[in-house]
Amino acid sequence: MFLAVFSLASCHKTINNLSTVEWKTEKFTPALIQQGRLAVLPVGQSEGIPAETRWLGTELAKDLSSSFGKEKIVGPDVVSGYLKDKSVSDILKNLKKKSAPDTVRGIMGLSPLGQKLHVRYLLQTDLRLSEVSGGAEHVRLFGRIWDTEDDEIIWTGYGEARGYVYMFFPAVPASFEKDAAVAVKGLVREIKKS
């Protein structure tokens, strides 16, 4: 009987939120998003599979909408609708080249994209890590916020989570979706508290 109760008590999930702000300018506050609106660009992919990045973009837009208001967030589905426009696709390709975490220089010419989307700020994200390591699912989502009027990066950070599902021994990795949901919430929380 004791063994049965002990085994049920040990069947729980442990997903650690490792999200962090890496860098921000003095001018960045979450209130800027309320004033200027934010577009969530389609999630880039250094790791993982395309279905994971599409799902992450939808989750990001949903969590940001619940934090800042639906009218303040333009989702990646709307941005993707503009990809047929060559000027938009060229800007997004150029942004992708500038997506290295250690790059904080801006690029010129973001204002046309901001004007088309009716936003001042862009959230560019990239799935940097999606793997099972040490018996746990590990997801890292790098994000940066661009100011389209000043052509500069004003915030960078990571949404990151690592987790297990404990069932006796050994521990089983959490699913990508559960771990990534914690990483997304962590990224949004870091933006909100900056």
C-alpha positions as CSV (number, residue, x, y, z in Angstrom):
1,M,0.0,0.0,0.0
2,F,2.8,2.4,0.9
3,L,4.5,1.7,-2.4
4,A,1.4,2.5,-4.4
5,V,0.8,5.8,-2.6
6,F,4.5,6.7,-3.0
7,S,4.4,5.9,-6.7
8,L,1.3,8.1,-7.3
9,A,2.9,10.9,-5.4
10,S,6.0,10.7,-7.6
11,C,4.0,10.9,-10.9
12,H,4.2,14.7,-11.5
13,K,5.7,17.1,-14.0
14,T,8.6,19.4,-13.4
15,I,9.3,22.0,-16.1
16,N,11.7,24.7,-15.1
17,N,11.3,28.2,-16.6
18,L,14.9,29.4,-17.4
19,S,13.7,32.5,-19.3
20,T,15.8,35.7,-19.1
21,V,16.2,39.2,-20.4
22,E,19.6,39.5,-22.2
23,W,19.7,43.2,-23.0
24,K,17.5,46.2,-23.3
25,T,17.8,49.9,-24.0
26,E,16.9,52.5,-21.3
27,K,13.9,53.6,-23.3
28,F,12.2,50.1,-23.4
29,T,9.2,49.6,-21.2
30,P,6.2,47.3,-21.7
31,A,4.0,50.5,-22.0
32,L,5.6,51.1,-25.4
33,I,3.8,48.1,-26.8
34,Q,0.5,49.6,-25.5
35,Q,1.2,52.8,-27.3
36,G,2.7,51.6,-30.6
37,R,1.4,48.0,-31.1
38,L,3.5,45.0,-31.7
39,A,3.7,42.5,-34.7
40,V,4.8,39.0,-34.0
41,L,6.9,37.9,-37.0
42,P,6.8,34.2,-38.1
43,V,9.2,32.2,-35.8
44,G,12.5,31.5,-37.4
45,Q,14.0,28.0,-37.2
46,S,17.6,27.2,-36.2
47,E,16.3,23.9,-34.7
48,G,13.1,21.9,-34.6
49,I,10.6,21.4,-37.5
50,P,8.3,23.9,-39.3
51,A,5.2,22.7,-37.5
52,E,6.9,23.5,-34.2
53,T,7.7,27.1,-35.3
54,R,4.2,27.7,-36.6
55,W,2.7,26.5,-33.3
56,L,5.2,28.7,-31.3
57,G,4.2,31.8,-33.3
58,T,0.5,31.2,-32.6
59,E,1.2,30.6,-28.9
60,L,3.3,33.8,-28.7
61,A,0.5,35.9,-30.3
62,K,-2.1,34.4,-28.0
63,D,-0.1,35.0,-24.8
64,L,0.9,38.5,-25.8
65,S,-2.7,39.3,-26.7
66,S,-3.9,38.2,-23.3
67,S,-1.2,40.3,-21.7
68,F,-1.4,43.5,-23.8
69,G,-4.8,43.3,-25.4
70,K,-5.8,41.7,-28.7
71,E,-6.0,45.0,-30.5
72,K,-2.3,45.7,-29.6
73,I,-0.9,42.5,-31.2
74,V,-0.6,41.6,-34.8
75,G,-0.1,37.8,-35.2
76,P,2.3,35.9,-37.5
77,D,-0.6,34.7,-39.6
78,V,-1.4,38.4,-40.6
79,V,2.4,39.0,-41.2
80,S,2.6,35.9,-43.4
81,G,-0.3,37.3,-45.5
82,Y,2.0,40.1,-46.6
83,L,4.9,37.8,-47.7
84,K,3.7,38.0,-51.3
85,D,4.7,41.6,-51.3
86,K,8.4,41.7,-52.4
87,S,9.3,44.7,-50.2
88,V,8.0,42.8,-47.1
89,S,9.7,39.6,-47.9
90,D,13.0,41.4,-48.6
91,I,12.8,43.2,-45.2
92,L,12.1,39.9,-43.4
93,K,15.0,38.1,-45.2
94,N,17.3,40.9,-44.1
95,L,16.0,40.6,-40.5
96,K,16.7,36.9,-40.6
97,K,20.3,37.6,-41.5
98,K,20.5,39.8,-38.4
99,S,19.0,37.3,-36.0
100,A,22.2,36.2,-34.2
101,P,21.8,36.7,-30.5
102,D,25.1,38.6,-30.2
103,T,24.1,41.1,-32.9
104,V,22.5,44.3,-31.6
105,R,23.0,46.6,-34.6
106,G,19.8,47.7,-36.3
107,I,19.1,47.6,-40.0
108,M,17.8,50.4,-42.2
109,G,14.3,50.5,-43.7
110,L,12.0,48.9,-41.2
111,S,9.4,51.7,-41.2
112,P,7.7,50.6,-44.4
113,L,7.0,47.2,-42.8
114,G,5.8,48.9,-39.6
115,Q,3.5,51.1,-41.7
116,K,2.0,48.2,-43.7
117,L,1.3,46.3,-40.5
118,H,0.2,49.5,-38.6
119,V,2.6,48.8,-35.8
120,R,5.7,50.5,-34.4
121,Y,7.4,47.4,-32.9
122,L,8.3,43.9,-34.3
123,L,8.9,40.8,-32.2
124,Q,11.4,38.6,-34.1
125,T,11.9,35.1,-32.6
126,D,13.9,32.1,-33.5
127,L,13.7,28.6,-32.1
128,R,17.3,28.0,-31.0
129,L,17.1,24.7,-29.2
130,S,14.6,21.9,-29.3
131,E,16.2,18.7,-28.0
132,V,16.1,16.1,-25.3
133,S,19.3,16.5,-23.2
134,G,20.1,14.8,-19.9
135,G,16.7,13.1,-20.1
136,A,14.7,16.3,-20.3
137,E,13.1,18.2,-23.1
138,H,14.9,21.5,-23.6
139,V,13.4,24.4,-25.6
140,R,15.0,27.8,-26.1
141,L,13.3,30.6,-28.0
142,F,15.4,33.7,-28.7
143,G,13.5,37.0,-29.1
144,R,14.2,40.6,-29.9
145,I,12.0,43.6,-30.3
146,W,12.7,46.1,-33.1
147,D,11.6,49.7,-33.1
148,T,10.6,50.3,-36.8
149,E,10.7,54.1,-36.5
150,D,14.3,54.2,-35.1
151,D,15.5,51.1,-36.9
152,E,17.0,49.7,-33.8
153,I,16.8,46.7,-31.4
154,I,15.4,47.8,-28.0
155,W,15.0,44.4,-26.2
156,T,16.5,40.9,-26.5
157,G,15.9,37.9,-24.3
158,Y,15.2,34.2,-24.1
159,G,12.1,32.1,-23.4
160,E,13.6,28.9,-22.2
161,A,12.3,25.8,-20.4
162,R,13.6,22.4,-19.5
163,G,11.5,19.6,-18.1
164,Y,10.7,16.1,-17.1
165,V,7.7,14.0,-16.3
166,Y,8.6,11.9,-13.3
167,M,7.2,8.4,-13.3
168,F,9.2,6.2,-10.9
169,F,12.6,5.9,-12.5
170,P,13.8,6.9,-15.0
171,A,12.4,10.4,-15.6
172,V,10.6,10.8,-19.0
173,P,11.1,14.1,-21.0
174,A,8.1,16.4,-21.1
175,S,6.5,16.8,-24.5
176,F,7.7,19.6,-26.8
177,E,4.4,21.4,-26.6
178,K,4.3,21.4,-22.7
179,D,7.9,22.5,-22.5
180,A,7.6,25.1,-25.3
181,A,4.4,26.6,-23.7
182,V,6.5,27.3,-20.5
183,A,9.2,28.9,-22.7
184,V,6.6,31.1,-24.5
185,K,5.0,32.2,-21.2
186,G,8.5,32.9,-19.8
187,L,9.4,35.1,-22.8
188,V,6.2,37.0,-22.5
189,R,6.7,37.4,-18.8
190,E,10.2,38.8,-19.3
191,I,8.9,41.3,-21.8
192,K,6.1,42.4,-19.4
193,K,8.4,42.8,-16.4
194,S,11.2,44.7,-18.3
